[in-house]
Amino acid sequence: MFVILVYDFEKKRVAKALKIARKYLYWVQNSVFEGEISEANYVKLKMELASIMDPDVDSVVFYTFRTQKYSKREEMGLRKGGEDNIL
Amino acid sequence: MFVILVYDFEKKRVAKALKIARKYLYWVQNSVFEGEISEANYVKLKMELASIMDPDVDSVVFYTFRTQKYSKREEMGLRKGGEDNIL
């Protein structure tokens, strides 16, 4: 499935969150990631983020799609991340 | 249709971008917005953002969906924005 991940972690935890997200997904911009992911890896990704997050302060939203057939992606301006631009 | 908007504007233009995005969508967190939008308003939103952006520096990505039937939304941690939490 395809997933878009956006997070908002407190500064001191951002580097850890970034490292985890990058293991599974492509960086898009700021705190946004996307990519194809297996169900198993999706569960792992959630568990790893949960293990470092403070749920009273930090925030994560996942949008998952069984198919990309009904969605479209449009960019404006500078392309910061993407498959061909992994940090 | 449903749209997720993520942007990365240079600091001096962020306030303007935020104001435009909020006119059409709900704030989710950081520089992420989502909501139902008409085709006409989607075009307006893109034009307004284009009018204030520096395309060599700023970046916007739109994910649009004809239907939400094939997508799922999951949250972890603090809920920062949303329909019932408009800034």
Backbone of each chain as nested JSON, in Angstrom:
{
  "chains": [
    {"id": "A", "residues": [
      {"number": 1, "name": "MET", "atoms": {"N": [0.836, -1.2, 0.0], "CA": [0.0, 0.0, 0.0], "C": [0.872, 1.251, 0.0]}},
      {"number": 2, "name": "PHE", "atoms": {"N": [0.232, 2.371, -0.299], "CA": [0.962, 3.631, -0.341], "C": [0.639, 4.43, 0.922]}},
      {"number": 3, "name": "VAL", "atoms": {"N": [1.652, 5.087, 1.474], "CA": [1.396, 5.85, 2.698], "C": [2.015, 7.244, 2.615]}},
      {"number": 4, "name": "ILE", "atoms": {"N": [1.271, 8.198, 3.141], "CA": [1.804, 9.544, 3.357], "C": [1.875, 9.721, 4.87]}},
      {"number": 5, "name": "LEU", "atoms": {"N": [3.042, 10.099, 5.347], "CA": [3.238, 10.288, 6.784], "C": [3.574, 11.751, 7.042]}},
      {"number": 6, "name": "VAL", "atoms": {"N": [2.856, 12.386, 7.954], "CA": [3.23, 13.733, 8.385], "C": [3.382, 13.696, 9.899]}},
      {"number": 7, "name": "TYR", "atoms": {"N": [4.437, 14.306, 10.389], "CA": [4.603, 14.297, 11.845], "C": [4.963, 15.665, 12.368]}},
      {"number": 8, "name": "ASP", "atoms": {"N": [4.748, 15.849, 13.64], "CA": [5.082, 17.083, 14.335], "C": [5.633, 16.674, 15.696]}},
      {"number": 9, "name": "PHE", "atoms": {"N": [6.937, 16.501, 15.749], "CA": [7.6, 16.093, 16.986], "C": [8.276, 17.299, 17.63]}},
      {"number": 10, "name": "GLU", "atoms": {"N": [8.412, 17.262, 18.924], "CA": [9.168, 18.307, 19.593], "C": [10.616, 18.231, 19.127]}},
      {"number": 11, "name": "LYS", "atoms": {"N": [11.226, 19.407, 19.064], "CA": [12.566, 19.56, 18.469], "C": [13.552, 18.461, 18.881]}},
      {"number": 12, "name": "LYS", "atoms": {"N": [13.593, 18.159, 20.165], "CA": [14.594, 17.215, 20.657], "C": [14.351, 15.779, 20.168]}},
      {"number": 13, "name": "ARG", "atoms": {"N": [13.148, 15.506, 19.654], "CA": [12.864, 14.155, 19.155], "C": [12.798, 14.081, 17.63]}},
      {"number": 14, "name": "VAL", "atoms": {"N": [12.927, 15.226, 16.952], "CA": [12.761, 15.257, 15.497], "C": [13.799, 14.395, 14.782]}},
      {"number": 15, "name": "ALA", "atoms": {"N": [15.059, 14.464, 15.206], "CA": [16.115, 13.715, 14.522], "C": [15.841, 12.217, 14.571]}},
      {"number": 16, "name": "LYS", "atoms": {"N": [15.369, 11.757, 15.729], "CA": [15.035, 10.326, 15.864], "C": [13.874, 9.946, 14.952]}},
      {"number": 17, "name": "ALA", "atoms": {"N": [12.854, 10.789, 14.934], "CA": [11.669, 10.517, 14.111], "C": [12.048, 10.493, 12.627]}},
      {"number": 18, "name": "LEU", "atoms": {"N": [12.885, 11.441, 12.229], "CA": [13.346, 11.529, 10.845], "C": [14.074, 10.246, 10.443]}},
      {"number": 19, "name": "LYS", "atoms": {"N": [14.93, 9.786, 11.324], "CA": [15.707, 8.583, 11.047], "C": [14.788, 7.367, 10.854]}},
      {"number": 20, "name": "ILE", "atoms": {"N": [13.793, 7.261, 11.693], "CA": [12.845, 6.139, 11.585], "C": [12.037, 6.24, 10.287]}},
      {"number": 21, "name": "ALA", "atoms": {"N": [11.497, 7.426, 10.038], "CA": [10.647, 7.593, 8.844], "C": [11.427, 7.283, 7.564]}},
      {"number": 22, "name": "ARG", "atoms": {"N": [12.685, 7.722, 7.516], "CA": [13.517, 7.51, 6.329], "C": [13.865, 6.053, 6.08]}},
      {"number": 23, "name": "LYS", "atoms": {"N": [13.786, 5.244, 7.137], "CA": [14.059, 3.824, 6.961], "C": [13.018, 3.172, 6.058]}},
      {"number": 24, "name": "TYR", "atoms": {"N": [11.809, 3.736, 6.097], "CA": [10.688, 3.1, 5.404], "C": [10.142, 3.892, 4.218]}},
      {"number": 25, "name": "LEU", "atoms": {"N": [10.338, 5.215, 4.244], "CA": [9.672, 6.069, 3.257], "C": [10.623, 7.107, 2.671]}},
      {"number": 26, "name": "TYR", "atoms": {"N": [10.197, 7.742, 1.602], "CA": [10.952, 8.831, 0.998], "C": [10.573, 10.152, 1.659]}},
      {"number": 27, "name": "TRP", "atoms": {"N": [11.556, 10.987, 1.827], "CA": [11.307, 12.304, 2.37], "C": [10.732, 13.184, 1.264]}},
      {"number": 28, "name": "VAL", "atoms": {"N": [9.661, 13.918, 1.548], "CA": [9.05, 14.81, 0.555], "C": [9.463, 16.26, 0.82]}},
      {"number": 29, "name": "GLN", "atoms": {"N": [9.226, 16.709, 2.023], "CA": [9.6, 18.072, 2.435], "C": [9.288, 18.198, 3.922]}},
      {"number": 30, "name": "ASN", "atoms": {"N": [9.936, 19.141, 4.593], "CA": [9.668, 19.36, 6.01], "C": [9.493, 18.044, 6.759]}},
      {"number": 31, "name": "SER", "atoms": {"N": [8.334, 17.829, 7.313], "CA": [8.073, 16.623, 8.102], "C": [7.082, 15.726, 7.385]}},
      {"number": 32, "name": "VAL", "atoms": {"N": [7.246, 15.619, 6.063], "CA": [6.336, 14.839, 5.224], "C": [7.12, 13.758, 4.474]}},
      {"number": 33, "name": "PHE", "atoms": {"N": [6.585, 12.546, 4.501], "CA": [7.218, 11.396, 3.854], "C": [6.162, 10.623, 3.085]}},
      {"number": 34, "name": "GLU", "atoms": {"N": [6.582, 9.858, 2.09], "CA": [5.626, 9.031, 1.367], "C": [6.323, 7.822, 0.783]}},
      {"number": 35, "name": "GLY", "atoms": {"N": [5.534, 6.828, 0.401], "CA": [6.118, 5.683, -0.273], "C": [5.255, 4.445, -0.181]}},
      {"number": 36, "name": "GLU", "atoms": {"N": [5.663, 3.442, -0.963], "CA": [5.025, 2.128, -0.889], "C": [5.545, 1.428, 0.363]}},
      {"number": 37, "name": "ILE", "atoms": {"N": [4.679, 0.75, 1.052], "CA": [5.093, 0.053, 2.27], "C": [4.254, -1.218, 2.434]}},
      {"number": 38, "name": "SER", "atoms": {"N": [4.869, -2.258, 2.969], "CA": [4.117, -3.483, 3.237], "C": [3.356, -3.321, 4.547]}},
      {"number": 39, "name": "GLU", "atoms": {"N": [2.337, -4.128, 4.729], "CA": [1.567, -4.095, 5.985], "C": [2.51, -4.298, 7.179]}},
      {"number": 40, "name": "ALA", "atoms": {"N": [3.439, -5.255, 7.03], "CA": [4.357, -5.58, 8.127], "C": [5.247, -4.393, 8.468]}},
      {"number": 41, "name": "ASN", "atoms": {"N": [5.77, -3.739, 7.434], "CA": [6.63, -2.587, 7.688], "C": [5.836, -1.393, 8.214]}},
      {"number": 42, "name": "TYR", "atoms": {"N": [4.605, -1.288, 7.804], "CA": [3.747, -0.21, 8.309], "C": [3.538, -0.356, 9.818]}},
      {"number": 43, "name": "VAL", "atoms": {"N": [3.334, -1.573, 10.239], "CA": [3.181, -1.844, 11.678], "C": [4.484, -1.513, 12.416]}},
      {"number": 44, "name": "LYS", "atoms": {"N": [5.602, -1.922, 11.83], "CA": [6.909, -1.631, 12.436], "C": [7.139, -0.13, 12.548]}},
      {"number": 45, "name": "LEU", "atoms": {"N": [6.853, 0.575, 11.469], "CA": [7.028, 2.031, 11.43], "C": [6.219, 2.691, 12.552]}},
      {"number": 46, "name": "LYS", "atoms": {"N": [4.983, 2.275, 12.704], "CA": [4.131, 2.844, 13.757], "C": [4.68, 2.54, 15.137]}},
      {"number": 47, "name": "MET", "atoms": {"N": [5.154, 1.303, 15.315], "CA": [5.69, 0.926, 16.626], "C": [6.955, 1.709, 16.969]}},
      {"number": 48, "name": "GLU", "atoms": {"N": [7.809, 1.877, 15.969], "CA": [9.054, 2.608, 16.216], "C": [8.785, 4.071, 16.545]}},
      {"number": 49, "name": "LEU", "atoms": {"N": [7.86, 4.681, 15.821], "CA": [7.528, 6.078, 16.122], "C": [6.87, 6.191, 17.499]}},
      {"number": 50, "name": "ALA", "atoms": {"N": [5.996, 5.237, 17.802], "CA": [5.323, 5.249, 19.107], "C": [6.33, 5.14, 20.248]}},
      {"number": 51, "name": "SER", "atoms": {"N": [7.405, 4.403, 19.996], "CA": [8.38, 4.152, 21.063], "C": [9.198, 5.397, 21.404]}},
      {"number": 52, "name": "ILE", "atoms": {"N": [9.26, 6.361, 20.492], "CA": [10.046, 7.565, 20.802], "C": [9.169, 8.787, 21.055]}},
      {"number": 53, "name": "MET", "atoms": {"N": [7.877, 8.682, 20.79], "CA": [7.03, 9.875, 20.856], "C": [6.466, 10.136, 22.248]}},
      {"number": 54, "name": "ASP", "atoms": {"N": [6.235, 11.403, 22.518], "CA": [5.468, 11.775, 23.707], "C": [4.047, 12.082, 23.22]}},
      {"number": 55, "name": "PRO", "atoms": {"N": [3.097, 11.177, 23.49], "CA": [1.765, 11.299, 22.891], "C": [0.978, 12.524, 23.365]}},
      {"number": 56, "name": "ASP", "atoms": {"N": [1.462, 13.182, 24.407], "CA": [0.786, 14.397, 24.867], "C": [1.285, 15.639, 24.132]}},
      {"number": 57, "name": "VAL", "atoms": {"N": [2.372, 15.483, 23.411], "CA": [3.01, 16.642, 22.774], "C": [3.167, 16.43, 21.263]}},
      {"number": 58, "name": "ASP", "atoms": {"N": [3.625, 15.233, 20.89], "CA": [3.928, 14.952, 19.489], "C": [2.682, 14.443, 18.761]}},
      {"number": 59, "name": "SER", "atoms": {"N": [2.741, 14.568, 17.456], "CA": [1.582, 14.226, 16.643], "C": [2.025, 13.578, 15.339]}},
      {"number": 60, "name": "VAL", "atoms": {"N": [1.358, 12.504, 14.97], "CA": [1.641, 11.825, 13.698], "C": [0.319, 11.533, 13.003]}},
      {"number": 61, "name": "VAL", "atoms": {"N": [0.258, 11.785, 11.708], "CA": [-0.908, 11.386, 10.918], "C": [-0.424, 10.558, 9.733]}},
      {"number": 62, "name": "PHE", "atoms": {"N": [-1.082, 9.407, 9.549], "CA": [-0.808, 8.547, 8.397], "C": [-2.032, 8.554, 7.477]}},
      {"number": 63, "name": "TYR", "atoms": {"N": [-1.796, 8.713, 6.2], "CA": [-2.844, 8.499, 5.196], "C": [-2.406, 7.281, 4.4]}},
      {"number": 64, "name": "THR", "atoms": {"N": [-3.208, 6.242, 4.386], "CA": [-2.824, 5.037, 3.633], "C": [-3.823, 4.762, 2.51]}},
      {"number": 65, "name": "PHE", "atoms": {"N": [-3.312, 4.198, 1.423], "CA": [-4.116, 3.943, 0.235], "C": [-3.871, 2.542, -0.27]}},
      {"number": 66, "name": "ARG", "atoms": {"N": [-4.939, 1.822, -0.495], "CA": [-4.795, 0.486, -1.051], "C": [-4.326, 0.589, -2.49]}},
      {"number": 67, "name": "THR", "atoms": {"N": [-4.8, 1.63, -3.163], "CA": [-4.407, 1.836, -4.556], "C": [-4.207, 3.328, -4.806]}},
      {"number": 68, "name": "GLN", "atoms": {"N": [-3.331, 3.662, -5.745], "CA": [-3.129, 5.068, -6.082], "C": [-3.971, 5.466, -7.299]}},
      {"number": 69, "name": "LYS", "atoms": {"N": [-4.856, 4.55, -7.682], "CA": [-5.67, 4.748, -8.883], "C": [-6.607, 5.943, -8.75]}},
      {"number": 70, "name": "TYR", "atoms": {"N": [-7.011, 6.243, -7.541], "CA": [-8.004, 7.296, -7.352], "C": [-7.396, 8.566, -6.781]}},
      {"number": 71, "name": "SER", "atoms": {"N": [-6.081, 8.621, -6.765], "CA": [-5.445, 9.81, -6.223], "C": [-4.495, 10.42, -7.244]}},
      {"number": 72, "name": "LYS", "atoms": {"N": [-4.202, 11.675, -7.065], "CA": [-3.314, 12.389, -7.966], "C": [-2.359, 13.213, -7.117]}},
      {"number": 73, "name": "ARG", "atoms": {"N": [-1.186, 13.465, -7.648], "CA": [-0.172, 14.191, -6.917], "C": [0.276, 15.335, -7.797]}},
      {"number": 74, "name": "GLU", "atoms": {"N": [0.21, 16.533, -7.281], "CA": [0.63, 17.698, -8.051], "C": [1.659, 18.477, -7.263]}},
      {"number": 75, "name": "GLU", "atoms": {"N": [2.679, 18.952, -7.956], "CA": [3.714, 19.739, -7.287], "C": [3.745, 21.144, -7.837]}},
      {"number": 76, "name": "MET", "atoms": {"N": [4.085, 22.092, -6.997], "CA": [4.33, 23.458, -7.445], "C": [5.65, 23.913, -6.841]}},
      {"number": 77, "name": "GLY", "atoms": {"N": [6.452, 24.61, -7.634], "CA": [7.705, 25.14, -7.109], "C": [8.789, 24.091, -7.046]}},
      {"number": 78, "name": "LEU", "atoms": {"N": [9.676, 24.279, -6.115], "CA": [10.862, 23.448, -5.975], "C": [10.52, 22.034, -5.531]}},
      {"number": 79, "name": "ARG", "atoms": {"N": [11.172, 21.055, -6.175], "CA": [11.035, 19.673, -5.723], "C": [12.127, 19.416, -4.693]}},
      {"number": 80, "name": "LYS", "atoms": {"N": [11.746, 19.154, -3.465], "CA": [12.75, 19.018, -2.401], "C": [13.179, 17.58, -2.166]}},
      {"number": 81, "name": "GLY", "atoms": {"N": [12.247, 16.662, -2.211], "CA": [12.603, 15.277, -1.913], "C": [12.208, 14.366, -3.059]}},
      {"number": 82, "name": "GLY", "atoms": {"N": [11.799, 13.158, -2.713], "CA": [11.352, 12.231, -3.754], "C": [12.284, 11.061, -3.896]}},
      {"number": 83, "name": "GLU", "atoms": {"N": [11.873, 10.123, -4.723], "CA": [12.615, 8.867, -4.879], "C": [14.036, 9.089, -5.352]}},
      {"number": 84, "name": "ASP", "atoms": {"N": [14.212, 10.095, -6.222], "CA": [15.53, 10.301, -6.8], "C": [16.333, 11.337, -6.011]}},
      {"number": 85, "name": "ASN", "atoms": {"N": [15.899, 11.59, -4.811], "CA": [16.568, 12.628, -4.033], "C": [16.567, 12.254, -2.546]}},
      {"number": 86, "name": "ILE", "atoms": {"N": [17.075, 11.055, -2.277], "CA": [17.083, 10.576, -0.894], "C": [18.24, 11.203, -0.135]}},
      {"number": 87, "name": "LEU", "atoms": {"N": [17.967, 11.757, 1.001], "CA": [19.022, 12.404, 1.797], "C": [19.923, 11.374, 2.438]}}
    ]},
    {"id": "B", "residues": [
      {"number": 1, "name": "MET", "atoms": {"N": [-13.938, 16.883, -4.229], "CA": [-12.813, 15.977, -4.016], "C": [-12.104, 16.318, -2.705]}},
      {"number": 2, "name": "PHE", "atoms": {"N": [-11.264, 15.398, -2.267], "CA": [-10.547, 15.598, -1.016], "C": [-9.096, 15.946, -1.344]}},
      {"number": 3, "name": "VAL", "atoms": {"N": [-8.528, 16.878, -0.601], "CA": [-7.143, 17.266, -0.882], "C": [-6.311, 17.324, 0.403]}},
      {"number": 4, "name": "ILE", "atoms": {"N": [-5.084, 16.839, 0.29], "CA": [-4.076, 17.045, 1.336], "C": [-3.042, 17.99, 0.741]}},
      {"number": 5, "name": "LEU", "atoms": {"N": [-2.775, 19.059, 1.457], "CA": [-1.804, 20.05, 0.988], "C": [-0.643, 20.102, 1.97]}},
      {"number": 6, "name": "VAL", "atoms": {"N": [0.567, 19.979, 1.457], "CA": [1.747, 20.191, 2.305], "C": [2.621, 21.237, 1.634]}},
      {"number": 7, "name": "TYR", "atoms": {"N": [3.086, 22.183, 2.406], "CA": [3.941, 23.196, 1.792], "C": [5.19, 23.452, 2.617]}},
      {"number": 8, "name": "ASP", "atoms": {"N": [6.161, 24.044, 1.946], "CA": [7.416, 24.414, 2.579], "C": [7.803, 25.772, 1.99]}},
      {"number": 9, "name": "PHE", "atoms": {"N": [7.378, 26.818, 2.659], "CA": [7.651, 28.178, 2.203], "C": [8.765, 28.782, 3.05]}},
      {"number": 10, "name": "GLU", "atoms": {"N": [9.505, 29.696, 2.464], "CA": [10.499, 30.416, 3.231], "C": [9.776, 31.221, 4.304]}},
      {"number": 11, "name": "LYS", "atoms": {"N": [10.439, 31.357, 5.436], "CA": [9.849, 31.958, 6.635], "C": [9.02, 33.221, 6.349]}},
      {"number": 12, "name": "LYS", "atoms": {"N": [9.587, 34.118, 5.557], "CA": [8.912, 35.4, 5.341], "C": [7.608, 35.272, 4.548]}},
      {"number": 13, "name": "ARG", "atoms": {"N": [7.403, 34.124, 3.9], "CA": [6.166, 33.937, 3.141], "C": [5.197, 32.96, 3.808]}},
      {"number": 14, "name": "VAL", "atoms": {"N": [5.602, 32.371, 4.933], "CA": [4.778, 31.333, 5.564], "C": [3.425, 31.876, 6.026]}},
      {"number": 15, "name": "ALA", "atoms": {"N": [3.411, 33.066, 6.613], "CA": [2.159, 33.617, 7.142], "C": [1.135, 33.805, 6.021]}},
      {"number": 16, "name": "LYS", "atoms": {"N": [1.61, 34.279, 4.878], "CA": [0.723, 34.467, 3.721], "C": [0.178, 33.132, 3.221]}},
      {"number": 17, "name": "ALA", "atoms": {"N": [1.075, 32.137, 3.139], "CA": [0.668, 30.818, 2.65], "C": [-0.357, 30.189, 3.593]}},
      {"number": 18, "name": "LEU", "atoms": {"N": [-0.103, 30.347, 4.887], "CA": [-1.014, 29.815, 5.914], "C": [-2.406, 30.417, 5.765]}},
      {"number": 19, "name": "LYS", "atoms": {"N": [-2.448, 31.721, 5.551], "CA": [-3.722, 32.438, 5.423], "C": [-4.504, 31.922, 4.21]}},
      {"number": 20, "name": "ILE", "atoms": {"N": [-3.809, 31.713, 3.118], "CA": [-4.461, 31.217, 1.9], "C": [-4.969, 29.782, 2.103]}},
      {"number": 21, "name": "ALA", "atoms": {"N": [-4.111, 28.932, 2.63], "CA": [-4.489, 27.524, 2.81], "C": [-5.7, 27.393, 3.734]}},
      {"number": 22, "name": "ARG", "atoms": {"N": [-5.731, 28.198, 4.779], "CA": [-6.839, 28.144, 5.749], "C": [-8.167, 28.601, 5.184]}},
      {"number": 23, "name": "LYS", "atoms": {"N": [-8.112, 29.391, 4.135], "CA": [-9.353, 29.846, 3.505], "C": [-10.108, 28.665, 2.906]}},
      {"number": 24, "name": "TYR", "atoms": {"N": [-9.37, 27.636, 2.502], "CA": [-9.972, 26.528, 1.767], "C": [-9.959, 25.195, 2.517]}},
      {"number": 25, "name": "LEU", "atoms": {"N": [-8.99, 25.031, 3.435], "CA": [-8.781, 23.717, 4.048], "C": [-8.626, 23.805, 5.559]}},
      {"number": 26, "name": "TYR", "atoms": {"N": [-8.681, 22.674, 6.215], "CA": [-8.431, 22.595, 7.657], "C": [-6.951, 22.396, 7.914]}},
      {"number": 27, "name": "TRP", "atoms": {"N": [-6.484, 23.043, 8.924], "CA": [-5.102, 22.851, 9.334], "C": [-4.967, 21.523, 10.074]}},
      {"number": 28, "name": "VAL", "atoms": {"N": [-3.966, 20.722, 9.738], "CA": [-3.754, 19.429, 10.399], "C": [-2.621, 19.542, 11.431]}},
      {"number": 29, "name": "GLN", "atoms": {"N": [-1.481, 20.003, 10.975], "CA": [-0.306, 20.202, 11.837], "C": [0.779, 20.847, 10.989]}},
      {"number": 30, "name": "ASN", "atoms": {"N": [1.726, 21.506, 11.626], "CA": [2.835, 22.135, 10.888], "C": [2.343, 22.803, 9.609]}},
      {"number": 31, "name": "SER", "atoms": {"N": [2.825, 22.327, 8.491], "CA": [2.475, 22.916, 7.202], "C": [1.621, 21.949, 6.391]}},
      {"number": 32, "name": "VAL", "atoms": {"N": [0.693, 21.29, 7.083], "CA": [-0.172, 20.288, 6.456], "C": [-1.64, 20.677, 6.629]}},
      {"number": 33, "name": "PHE", "atoms": {"N": [-2.397, 20.576, 5.547], "CA": [-3.815, 20.934, 5.543], "C": [-4.582, 19.86, 4.796]}},
      {"number": 34, "name": "GLU", "atoms": {"N": [-5.88, 19.748, 5.088], "CA": [-6.679, 18.804, 4.331], "C": [-8.126, 19.26, 4.296]}},
      {"number": 35, "name": "GLY", "atoms": {"N": [-8.902, 18.68, 3.393], "CA": [-10.316, 18.984, 3.372], "C": [-10.958, 18.706, 2.036]}},
      {"number": 36, "name": "GLU", "atoms": {"N": [-12.292, 18.765, 2.036], "CA": [-13.062, 18.663, 0.804], "C": [-12.958, 20.004, 0.085]}},
      {"number": 37, "name": "ILE", "atoms": {"N": [-12.822, 19.953, -1.21], "CA": [-12.7, 21.191, -1.982], "C": [-13.329, 20.968, -3.358]}},
      {"number": 38, "name": "SER", "atoms": {"N": [-13.935, 22.018, -3.891], "CA": [-14.502, 21.921, -5.246], "C": [-13.373, 22.122, -6.253]}},
      {"number": 39, "name": "GLU", "atoms": {"N": [-13.597, 21.673, -7.474], "CA": [-12.6, 21.874, -8.531], "C": [-12.27, 23.35, -8.665]}},
      {"number": 40, "name": "ALA", "atoms": {"N": [-13.301, 24.199, -8.624], "CA": [-13.118, 25.646, -8.808], "C": [-12.246, 26.218, -7.691]}},
      {"number": 41, "name": "ASN", "atoms": {"N": [-12.533, 25.822, -6.466], "CA": [-11.735, 26.337, -5.349], "C": [-10.321, 25.775, -5.346]}},
      {"number": 42, "name": "TYR", "atoms": {"N": [-10.177, 24.567, -5.847], "CA": [-8.846, 23.971, -5.938], "C": [-7.971, 24.792, -6.899]}},
      {"number": 43, "name": "VAL", "atoms": {"N": [-8.558, 25.196, -8.003], "CA": [-7.843, 26.034, -8.971], "C": [-7.483, 27.379, -8.33]}},
      {"number": 44, "name": "LYS", "atoms": {"N": [-8.448, 27.951, -7.6], "CA": [-8.199, 29.226, -6.913], "C": [-7.071, 29.098, -5.898]}},
      {"number": 45, "name": "LEU", "atoms": {"N": [-7.127, 28.039, -5.113], "CA": [-6.098, 27.79, -4.094], "C": [-4.712, 27.723, -4.735]}},
      {"number": 46, "name": "LYS", "atoms": {"N": [-4.616, 26.986, -5.838], "CA": [-3.328, 26.86, -6.51], "C": [-2.85, 28.203, -7.059]}},
      {"number": 47, "name": "MET", "atoms": {"N": [-3.783, 28.97, -7.62], "CA": [-3.401, 30.278, -8.172], "C": [-2.937, 31.237, -7.076]}},
      {"number": 48, "name": "GLU", "atoms": {"N": [-3.635, 31.204, -5.951], "CA": [-3.265, 32.103, -4.858], "C": [-1.896, 31.745, -4.274]}},
      {"number": 49, "name": "LEU", "atoms": {"N": [-1.649, 30.458, -4.117], "CA": [-0.337, 30.044, -3.603], "C": [0.758, 30.381, -4.624]}},
      {"number": 50, "name": "ALA", "atoms": {"N": [0.457, 30.15, -5.897], "CA": [1.443, 30.45, -6.942], "C": [1.8, 31.931, -6.955]}},
      {"number": 51, "name": "SER", "atoms": {"N": [0.81, 32.768, -6.637], "CA": [1.032, 34.216, -6.711], "C": [1.963, 34.74, -5.617]}},
      {"number": 52, "name": "ILE", "atoms": {"N": [2.102, 33.989, -4.532], "CA": [2.975, 34.47, -3.452], "C": [4.274, 33.667, -3.361]}},
      {"number": 53, "name": "MET", "atoms": {"N": [4.36, 32.552, -4.096], "CA": [5.518, 31.68, -3.897], "C": [6.708, 32.06, -4.768]}},
      {"number": 54, "name": "ASP", "atoms": {"N": [7.887, 31.719, -4.286], "CA": [9.096, 31.794, -5.099], "C": [9.389, 30.365, -5.536]}},
      {"number": 55, "name": "PRO", "atoms": {"N": [9.111, 30.045, -6.805], "CA": [9.193, 28.644, -7.243], "C": [10.597, 28.052, -7.197]}},
      {"number": 56, "name": "ASP", "atoms": {"N": [11.599, 28.896, -7.03], "CA": [12.962, 28.369, -6.918], "C": [13.318, 27.987, -5.48]}},
      {"number": 57, "name": "VAL", "atoms": {"N": [12.476, 28.391, -4.556], "CA": [12.781, 28.191, -3.134], "C": [11.661, 27.429, -2.429]}},
      {"number": 58, "name": "ASP", "atoms": {"N": [10.421, 27.832, -2.706], "CA": [9.278, 27.255, -1.994], "C": [8.777, 26.0, -2.7]}},
      {"number": 59, "name": "SER", "atoms": {"N": [8.055, 25.205, -1.951], "CA": [7.608, 23.917, -2.462], "C": [6.201, 23.602, -1.954]}},
      {"number": 60, "name": "VAL", "atoms": {"N": [5.356, 23.15, -2.853], "CA": [3.999, 22.738, -2.464], "C": [3.698, 21.399, -3.117]}},
      {"number": 61, "name": "VAL", "atoms": {"N": [3.102, 20.488, -2.343], "CA": [2.624, 19.23, -2.923], "C": [1.154, 19.066, -2.559]}},
      {"number": 62, "name": "PHE", "atoms": {"N": [0.341, 18.745, -3.563], "CA": [-1.083, 18.456, -3.368], "C": [-1.316, 16.979, -3.659]}},
      {"number": 63, "name": "TYR", "atoms": {"N": [-2.04, 16.317, -2.784], "CA": [-2.537, 14.972, -3.066], "C": [-4.051, 15.1, -3.159]}},
      {"number": 64, "name": "THR", "atoms": {"N": [-4.619, 14.755, -4.285], "CA": [-6.074, 14.879, -4.429], "C": [-6.707, 13.511, -4.66]}},
      {"number": 65, "name": "PHE", "atoms": {"N": [-7.923, 13.363, -4.168], "CA": [-8.639, 12.084, -4.228], "C": [-10.061, 12.305, -4.703]}},
      {"number": 66, "name": "ARG", "atoms": {"N": [-10.445, 11.561, -5.694], "CA": [-11.822, 11.636, -6.156], "C": [-12.745, 11.064, -5.095]}},
      {"number": 67, "name": "THR", "atoms": {"N": [-12.272, 10.045, -4.406], "CA": [-13.077, 9.425, -3.357], "C": [-12.174, 9.061, -2.185]}},
      {"number": 68, "name": "GLN", "atoms": {"N": [-12.744, 9.038, -1.002], "CA": [-11.956, 8.634, 0.173], "C": [-12.17, 7.152, 0.497]}},
      {"number": 69, "name": "LYS", "atoms": {"N": [-12.855, 6.481, -0.409], "CA": [-13.229, 5.082, -0.189], "C": [-12.015, 4.172, -0.075]}},
      {"number": 70, "name": "TYR", "atoms": {"N": [-10.935, 4.542, -0.747], "CA": [-9.773, 3.657, -0.797], "C": [-8.632, 4.148, 0.078]}},
      {"number": 71, "name": "SER", "atoms": {"N": [-8.937, 5.132, 0.921], "CA": [-7.88, 5.65, 1.779], "C": [-8.308, 5.576, 3.241]}},
      {"number": 72, "name": "LYS", "atoms": {"N": [-7.322, 5.599, 4.107], "CA": [-7.566, 5.534, 5.544], "C": [-6.679, 6.571, 6.21]}},
      {"number": 73, "name": "ARG", "atoms": {"N": [-7.14, 7.065, 7.327], "CA": [-6.4, 8.094, 8.031], "C": [-6.198, 7.604, 9.454]}},
      {"number": 74, "name": "GLU", "atoms": {"N": [-4.964, 7.572, 9.914], "CA": [-4.681, 7.115, 11.277], "C": [-3.883, 8.17, 12.008]}},
      {"number": 75, "name": "GLU", "atoms": {"N": [-4.224, 8.39, 13.266], "CA": [-3.491, 9.384, 14.051], "C": [-2.799, 8.713, 15.223]}},
      {"number": 76, "name": "MET", "atoms": {"N": [-1.655, 9.262, 15.587], "CA": [-0.964, 8.828, 16.805], "C": [-0.609, 10.078, 17.591]}},
      {"number": 77, "name": "GLY", "atoms": {"N": [-0.77, 10.015, 18.882], "CA": [-0.374, 11.147, 19.712], "C": [-1.408, 12.252, 19.732]}},
      {"number": 78, "name": "LEU", "atoms": {"N": [-0.921, 13.457, 19.921], "CA": [-1.776, 14.626, 20.068], "C": [-2.464, 14.974, 18.761]}},
      {"number": 79, "name": "ARG", "atoms": {"N": [-3.757, 15.315, 18.868], "CA": [-4.465, 15.826, 17.704], "C": [-4.316, 17.343, 17.71]}},
      {"number": 80, "name": "LYS", "atoms": {"N": [-3.644, 17.893, 16.699], "CA": [-3.351, 19.329, 16.712], "C": [-4.4, 20.149, 15.981]}},
      {"number": 81, "name": "GLY", "atoms": {"N": [-4.885, 19.642, 14.861], "CA": [-5.841, 20.438, 14.09], "C": [-7.112, 19.664, 13.849]}},
      {"number": 82, "name": "GLY", "atoms": {"N": [-7.7, 19.863, 12.685], "CA": [-8.897, 19.12, 12.321], "C": [-10.104, 20.011, 12.259]}},
      {"number": 83, "name": "GLU", "atoms": {"N": [-11.213, 19.417, 11.84], "CA": [-12.442, 20.184, 11.608], "C": [-12.933, 20.898, 12.85]}},
      {"number": 84, "name": "ASP", "atoms": {"N": [-12.739, 20.262, 13.996], "CA": [-13.273, 20.851, 15.216], "C": [-12.224, 21.673, 15.947]}},
      {"number": 85, "name": "ASN", "atoms": {"N": [-11.187, 22.03, 15.243], "CA": [-10.098, 22.736, 15.912], "C": [-9.474, 23.746, 14.954]}},
      {"number": 86, "name": "ILE", "atoms": {"N": [-10.335, 24.581, 14.398], "CA": [-9.857, 25.553, 13.415], "C": [-9.213, 26.727, 14.141]}},
      {"number": 87, "name": "LEU", "atoms": {"N": [-8.035, 27.057, 13.705], "CA": [-7.312, 28.17, 14.354], "C": [-7.957, 29.501, 13.989]}}
    ]}
  ]
}
